[in-house]
Amino acid sequence: MRVVLTEAAAADLESIADWIAADNPGRALSFVTDLRDACGALADQARAWPLVPRYERHGVRRRALGAYLIFFRAEANAIVILRVLHGARDYEPLLFPEG
């Protein structure tokens, strides 16, 4: 199954890289690579990760990697990466603006 990043998820990865690069450029590259690898691994194990509580009806799941959360949806032909956000962020308004 293929893995597709939304524009928002790609922008999240770029922001994460920029944030980490301010202190450690080498780690920024390796960590974003780790995040991309974790996204890619979802192609084989998407349903192993839990649905987001209270929003199960949206079919959104999340996977943690360090302090970051990868939010995704398993669709018929692809895993769609919706966002990659720091776990301390209030992610609900970003993912579910309609509530």
N, C-alpha and C positions, 0 to 999 in steps of 0.2 A: 504494500500500500504506500502511496506517496504522501509526503508531508509538505504542506503548503503554509507559508507564513503570510499572515495578513500584513497590510501596510503598517498597521499599528504595532504589530509584533516586531517587524523589522526596525521600526523607529525606536521601539523599546530597547532592542539589542544595541543599537547605535548609541543611545543615551547612556546605557549601562557601561559601554566601552569608554565613552567620553568621561564619565564620572570616575571610573577606576583609573583611567590613564592620567588623570590629574596628579595622582600620587605614584602610580606604578604602571608605566606603559606596557611593559612586558606581561604583567599579570592581566592587564585589560584584554590583550589579545588571547591569552590562554583561557581566561575565564569565559569569554564570549564563545570561544571554540567549544568549551565544555557545555555551555548552554545549548549551542547548536547541535552538538552530539546528543544531548539529552532529548532535544526535540526530535531528532532523527530516529532515536531508539523507540519513540512512541509508535512508529509504524508497526512494530512487532508486538507491542504490549499495551496498547492504549486502554483497554478495558481493565487493566490491572490497577489503574489509578482511580481514586474516588471522585464521585460527582461532588460538585460544590454544594454544601448543605444549604437548604432553603431554596435552591435554584435548580433542583434536579430536573424540572420540566424543560429547562433550556438545553439539557444534555451536555453542559459544560463540566469538564473534569479538570483537575489540577495535579501537577507534579512539582514537588519541591526539589530544588538543587541549591544547597547552601541556604542563604537567606532569601532566595528568589523563588517565585512561583510561576510555573508555566501553565497557562490556562489554554485549554484546547477542546475541540469538539471532534469526536469520531463520526465521520460521515460515511456514506456508502462507499465512496471511491477514494477518500483522502482523509488524512488527519489534518485539521485546520488549526494552526496555532493562532489564537486570538490575541493574547497579550503575554508579555513576560515582565513581571512586576516584582519589586521588592516586597517581601512579606509584611513589612510594617505599614505599607500603604493601604489606604481605604480603597480596596479594589471594587467593591460593589457598585458604586456610581459609574465607574469606568466600564465595567462589563455589562451591567444591567441598568442602564439609565431609566428604563421604564418601570423599574421596581419589581 
